[in-house]
Amino acid sequence: MTTGVETTAVIIIGAGPSGLATAACLHKLSIPYIILEREDCIASTFNKKSYNRLHLHLAKKFCQLPHLPFPASFPTYVSRADFVKYLDDYAARFEINPMFCNFVKSARFDEGGEKWVVEAEVGGGGGRWFEGRFLVVATGETSDAFIPEVDGLSEFKGEVIHSTEYRSGEGYENKRVLVVGAGNSGMEIAFDLSNFGAKVSIVVRSPII
């Protein structure tokens, strides 16, 4: 079932930090917008897919969003919990109310009408259409987990999880754990596992200089 068309000036896809920042700036200028989010919360990467010990890797002055600095009481490198609270406060301050559980299926520009036409699938299975003069895609580059094909992985009898499912090393004491990848997440997860007494090995694809 498809509902009627909703019209606005700006359509924002994604309610992560970039989407929220865009919405706040539009709010300050009294420009109407709609923000569509496929999950049921803002900043789902931080709310649902991040490990407990995560801290922002840049000093807070480089990570705060427009028009609202981090509280002075926050440490230089903001924790995941503090960042989530800051984003919640940010959304409340600028009256940002995303339309949750709206998965955008397509977006096309109507040359004749000079507007963007966006189709979204609502959580319940229905369709919904939106029209706007401008479109902002703020879906992020790391929002979806990717597990490459690894020979023999399907026959492995142990636990296999993606970093987005990892929360802490609790429960891994004295267990042998292989971490694949040495990016920020891989290095921090390996360190966290070690702190909890796991026997950690790490596989790196490329030489580290």
C-alpha positions in Angstrom: 0.0 0.0 0.0 1.4 3.4 -0.9 0.4 6.6 0.9 0.2 10.2 -0.5 3.2 12.4 -1.4 4.8 14.6 1.3 6.4 17.8 0.0 9.2 19.8 1.6 12.1 22.0 0.7 14.9 19.6 1.7 14.9 15.8 2.0 17.7 14.4 4.2 18.5 10.7 4.1 20.1 9.5 7.3 19.9 10.6 10.9 23.5 10.1 11.9 25.8 13.0 12.9 25.9 14.5 9.4 22.1 14.3 8.9 21.5 15.8 12.3 24.0 18.6 11.6 22.3 19.4 8.3 18.8 19.4 10.0 20.0 21.8 12.7 21.4 24.3 10.2 18.2 24.2 8.2 16.2 24.7 11.5 18.3 27.7 12.3 17.4 29.2 8.9 13.7 28.2 9.1 14.0 26.0 6.0 11.5 23.2 6.1 12.9 19.6 5.7 12.2 16.0 6.2 14.8 13.6 7.6 14.3 9.9 6.8 16.1 7.2 8.8 15.9 3.5 8.2 16.6 2.5 11.8 14.4 3.2 14.9 16.9 5.7 16.5 19.3 8.4 15.6 23.0 7.6 15.1 22.4 3.9 14.9 26.1 3.2 14.3 26.9 4.6 17.7 23.7 3.4 19.4 23.6 -0.1 18.1 26.9 -1.1 16.3 29.7 0.2 18.5 31.8 -1.5 21.2 31.7 -0.2 24.8 35.2 1.2 25.0 34.9 3.3 21.9 36.1 6.9 22.1 36.3 9.5 19.3 39.7 9.5 17.8 39.9 13.2 17.3 39.8 15.9 20.0 36.3 17.0 20.8 36.7 20.5 19.3 37.0 18.8 15.9 33.9 16.5 16.4 31.3 18.8 17.7 28.3 19.6 15.5 27.3 23.1 14.4 25.7 25.5 16.9 26.3 23.3 20.0 29.7 22.8 21.5 30.4 19.7 23.6 30.0 20.4 27.4 33.2 21.6 29.0 33.0 18.7 31.4 33.5 16.2 28.6 37.1 14.8 28.2 39.2 15.7 25.2 38.4 12.3 23.6 34.7 11.8 24.0 33.4 8.3 25.0 30.7 6.5 23.1 28.2 7.0 25.9 28.9 10.8 26.1 28.7 11.2 22.4 25.3 9.4 22.2 24.0 11.7 25.0 25.3 14.7 23.1 23.5 13.6 19.9 20.3 13.1 21.9 20.6 16.5 23.4 21.4 18.0 20.0 18.3 16.5 18.4 16.2 17.9 21.2 17.8 21.3 21.1 17.1 21.8 17.4 13.7 20.0 17.4 14.9 17.3 15.1 12.3 14.6 14.7 13.4 12.0 12.1 10.9 9.8 10.4 12.2 6.4 11.7 11.9 3.0 10.0 11.8 4.6 6.5 14.1 2.7 4.2 14.8 4.8 1.1 14.5 2.6 -2.0 15.0 5.2 -4.8 15.6 8.8 -5.4 15.4 10.5 -8.8 15.4 14.1 -10.0 12.4 15.2 -12.0 13.8 17.6 -14.6 10.4 19.0 -15.6 9.3 19.7 -12.0 12.8 20.6 -10.8 12.4 18.5 -7.7 13.7 15.3 -6.1 11.2 12.4 -5.8 12.1 9.9 -3.1 10.4 6.5 -2.5 10.7 5.0 1.0 9.6 1.7 2.4 8.0 2.0 5.8 8.7 -0.5 8.6 5.3 -2.1 8.3 5.8 -2.8 4.6 3.9 0.1 3.0 5.3 2.6 0.6 5.7 6.4 1.0 6.7 9.1 -1.4 8.4 12.4 -0.8 9.2 15.5 -3.0 11.8 18.2 -2.3 13.8 20.8 -4.1 17.0 19.6 -2.6 18.3 16.1 -1.5 21.0 15.5 1.1 22.4 12.0 1.3 23.8 11.5 4.8 23.9 7.7 4.9 27.5 7.3 6.0 30.2 5.0 4.5 30.4 2.4 7.3 26.7 1.8 8.1 26.6 -1.7 6.7 28.6 -4.6 7.9 30.7 -6.5 5.4 32.2 -9.9 5.9 34.4 -11.1 3.0 34.4 -14.6 1.7 37.0 -16.7 3.6 37.8 -20.2 2.7 36.7 -22.6 5.4 34.8 -20.1 7.4 31.5 -21.9 6.8 33.0 -25.1 8.4 34.4 -23.3 11.4 32.6 -24.5 14.6 33.5 -21.6 16.8 31.9 -18.2 17.2 32.2 -15.7 14.3 31.0 -12.1 14.7 31.5 -8.8 12.9 32.9 -5.9 14.8 29.5 -4.2 14.7 28.3 -7.1 17.0 31.2 -6.8 19.5 30.5 -5.0 22.7 33.3 -6.0 25.2 35.8 -8.7 26.0 33.8 -9.9 28.9 33.2 -13.6 28.5 36.3 -14.2 26.4 38.8 -14.8 29.3 41.3 -17.5 28.4 39.7 -18.0 25.0 41.7 -17.9 21.8 40.4 -15.1 19.6 41.5 -14.1 16.1 40.9 -10.5 15.1 40.9 -10.0 11.3 41.9 -6.4 10.3 44.1 -3.8 11.9 42.0 -0.7 11.4 40.8 1.4 14.4 38.1 -1.1 15.3 40.4 -4.1 14.9 43.2 -2.7 17.0 40.9 -1.4 19.8 38.9 -4.7 19.9 42.2 -6.7 20.2 43.3 -4.5 23.0 40.0 -4.8 24.8 40.0 -8.5 24.5 43.5 -8.6 25.9 42.4 -6.5 28.9 39.7 -9.1 29.6 42.3 -12.0 29.5 41.7 -13.4 26.1 44.5 -14.9 24.1 44.4 -12.6 21.1 46.0 -12.9 17.7 45.5 -10.4 14.9 45.7 -10.8 11.1 46.8 -7.9 9.0 46.4 -8.0 5.2 49.0 -5.4 4.3 52.4 -4.5 5.9 52.2 -2.0 8.7 54.8 0.8 8.5 
